[in-house]
Amino acid sequence: MKNFDPISLFTGKNKVDLRKVKDFIIGEKYACVVLKNGNIGLAANIFNVKNFDFNNSDLSDIQNGTNRLFLLAYINTVLNNKKLPARKDDIFEVIDFKKYKNIVMIGYSEPMYNKLLKIDIEPFVFDFNSNEKFIVKQDLLTEYLRVANSVILTGTSLINNTFGDIVKEVKKDCSVFLIGPSVPLSEDFFDYYGIAGIFGTIFDQNKDIVIDLIKKNEGTNCLKNYGKKVALLSSQNANL
């Protein structure tokens, strides 16, 4: 398993052109790059960034958390507005989670977690930023990953640069799913990382509403109502 940083990979393939950027909107839960052509891209504000002068920052420092927030949002303006060989489906309409006995969720997604509970599945959840009682201690993550047969990753793993460390620990027959508005909809994940499926959101309509909601510090539960859920599945994964 190659240990790549997706943000490094995607910015290498899609050069960042700040001349195309109109604005960078920052809310408490999400940030959004707005291009002059109208495209927008979102990323979860897990580092509690308040403001960022992207025009006068050293974006080559890809380990900097604020840079990563901006860069992932920028990547999503490019990749999540391309024509994709994608299915417009919810993850629960595509994946039968009942066949997985050990499911690990990294990055607590409340909607996803609650839907799993409704079908009598309780995943093991890891999240630095959550105080929920069911969150598993972080020092147990590697142990849980090595026996998991399904891993659900939110876009936070891309922003905090833990993605590579996570996927290198999973078994070959483990199905890894990337979910959430922060996730780039790119088939490159299948080539480099063996991801089984990507379940993201396209915000190609209602853009002004989405921007306003981010300014009002709304989160996924609200923003998802103004986007389109899109699924990309790996043709190489026989476990789906």
N, C-alpha and C positions, 0 to 999 in steps of 0.2 A: 504494500500500500504506500503510494507516494504521499509524502507529507507536505502538501502545498497550502499556502495561504490563499484562499479564493480571491480576496480583495487585491492581492498582489498580481494574481493571474489575470483577473478581469481588467484591471487598470493598465496592465501591459498590453492586452489585446485591444482595449478601447481607450485610447489616450484621452486624458482629461483635458478638455478645452474650456478654460474659464471664460473665454469670450462668448461662449454659448449660454452661460449661466446668468439668469436674470435675478434670482434671489435664493436665499437659504433661510427657510422658515423653521424656527425652533420652538417646540412646545415641550411640556414636561414629560410627555410620553413618546412623542415621535418628532422627527425632524424631516424636512422635505426640501429637496432641491427642485427649483423651478427653472426650466430652460426658456430661452427667448422664443422658441418655437411652440411653447405651450406644454410640452411634456413635463410630467412630474415624477419623482421617485421618492419613496419613503424609506426610513430606517429608524429603528427603535432607539430612543435616547436613553440608553442604559447608563451612561456616564454622567447624567444630569447636567449636560452642557447648557449654559445660559445664553451665550452669544459666541459668534465665530466670524472673524474677518478672513474669509477664504481667499480673497484677492491678495492679501499680504501675509500669507502663512506658507510655511515650507511643507507642502503636501507630499514631498518625497519622503518625509519621515512617516513611514507607513505603520510604525508601531505606536504612534501617538493616538490616543483614544478619540480625541475630537476630529482628527484627520480621518480616521476610519469611519466615523459616523457620516461625515460629509461625503467621503469617497463611495461608501456603499449606497447612499442615497443617489449620488450621481450615476453610479453604475446602473441603478434601477431605472433612471430616466432613459437610458439607452436600451438595455436588454428587455425591460418589461413593456416596451412600446414597439417592439419588432413583431413581425408576423411569425407566429409560432405554430409548430405542429402539435398543438395542445388541445386537451379535452377541457371543456367547461363543466367541471364536476367538482362536487364537494368530496373531501377525502373519504368520508364515510359511505359515499355512493360507489367508491372504487375499491377500497381496501377492506377486507374482512379481518378485523383485529382480533376476533375471537379465536383465530387459529394460532395466535402468538401467546405463549405462556408467560414469557418474561419480557415486559415492555418497559423500557427506560425512556423517560421524557427529560430532556435537558433544556431548561428555559421553561418556566411554568407558563403554560397557556391555559387560562381559566376556561374558555369555551371548549377547548379540546379535552381538557381534563374532565369537565362535567359531562360531556357527551360519552366519554369512555365509561364513566361511572354508571350512566343510564343503561349501558349494555353489560353491566356487572363486570367491568374490567377496571382494576385499580393499578395504574402504572406507578413505577418508582420514579419520583420526581426530584430533580436536582436543580437548584436555582440559588445563586449567590444573593439575589436581591429580594427574595421572598421570605416572609416570616411565618408562612402557613405551617401548621403543626405536622403535616404529612411530609414535609420536605426532608429528604434523606441527607445525612451528613456528607459533605463534599469529599472527605477523605476516603469514602467508600465507592466513589465513582468508578474507578478502574476495575474494581472487583465486580461490580454490577454489570459493567459494559461487557466483560469477558464471557458472561453467561447469558446475555440478552439475545433474544432472537428477533427483536424489533427495537429500533431506537428512533425516537421522535425528537428532532432538533429544530429549535426556532432560530430565527436570524441572529439572535444574540451571540450564537457561537461564531458567527462571521465577524461581528463587530469587536468582540473581546479576544479574538484570535485564538480560540480554543478548538476550533473545528478540526484542524489537522490532528491534534493530540487525541481527540475523541474518536474519530473514525479509524485511526490506526489500531485501536484496542478491540474493535468488534470482530466477531467471527466472520468467516467467509460467507456463511449462510444466513447472516443477520440482515434483515431488511431495514435500511435507514431511510427515513423520510424527513425532508426539509419542509417546514411549514411557516406561514406567516407573511405579512405585508413587506417585511424587510428582505425576503429571499429573492435573489435574481433568478428569473426563469430562463435558465441556460442549460442546454444539453451537454455543455462542457463538464458539468458535474459527473455525468455518467462515464465520460472518458477517463477522467482523472481520479475519481473517488469511489466509483461503484455505488453511487446513491441509487436507491430503488425508485424513488418518486419525489417530485417537487410539487408542493401545493402552495401556490402563491396567490397574489391578488394584483389585478391590473386596474389602474386608476386612469382610464382614458376618457372618462366622462365625469361630470360633477366635480371638476377639478377645483373650482372656486369654493365649493362647499367643503371639500376635503381640506384645503388650505385653511379655511376659517375654523374648522373643527380642531385642526392641529394647534392653531393659535389659542384656542380655548382649552387646550390641554386634554382633549379627548383621546381615548385609547382604542385598542383593536375592536372592542365590542361595538363601538359607535362607527368607526371608520369603515368596517367591513360592509356596512349597509350601502356604501356609495362606491364600491368597487365590484369587480367581477372575479370570482374564484376561478382559477385556472390550474389544471393538473398536467404535469409532464411526467411520463412514465418511462422507465428504462426498459428497452426491449431485451436487454441482456439478463434481467433478473427473473429467474424462473420461480421465485418463491412467492410472487404476487398472486 
